Amino acid sequence: MDFVTLMVEEKIKKAISEGQFDNLKGKGKPQKLEDLSMIPEDMRTSYLMMKNSGYLPEEVKLNKELVQLRELIRCCEDPDQLKEYKKKLTEKEIHYDMLMEKRKLNRSSAYQRYSGKIRNRFGF
């Protein structure tokens, strides 16, 4: 172990012996760990940083809206409402395609590698 690791370990042991961790929220309960297995290993840190900050890229927001609209279309029984949902879906799909083209994300190597997995995950 290097010097910094030894110092950190020593400070943690001291804090435990002084009871500084006794009143932590969730003490004695299992941690809720996220399943990150569907996220490529090289993208997990950036995913967690964006998630923890509340940031969602525009293409992710659009994908969520597309999934919701497809679900509404699947469940809709009113012909007029169905027509409106389909119109909104088409508009969102065009907006998404334009955004992807503008950002050239659909040409990136990461997109090429993971687009199939993403589409399967969202049910496209």
NORTARA-V638789 format. One record per run of one state. SS is the DSSP state (alpha for helix, beta for strand, coil for the rest). FROM is the first residue (numbers start at 0). TO is the last residue. If there is no record, write none. Layout:
# NORTARA-V638789
ss->[SS SS]
from->[FROM FROM]
to->[TO TO]
This chain:
# NORTARA-V638789
ss->[coil alpha coil alpha coil alpha coil alpha coil alpha coil alpha coil]
from->[0 2 17 40 53 57 75 78 103 104 107 108 122]
to->[1 16 39 52 56 74 77 102 103 106 107 121 123]
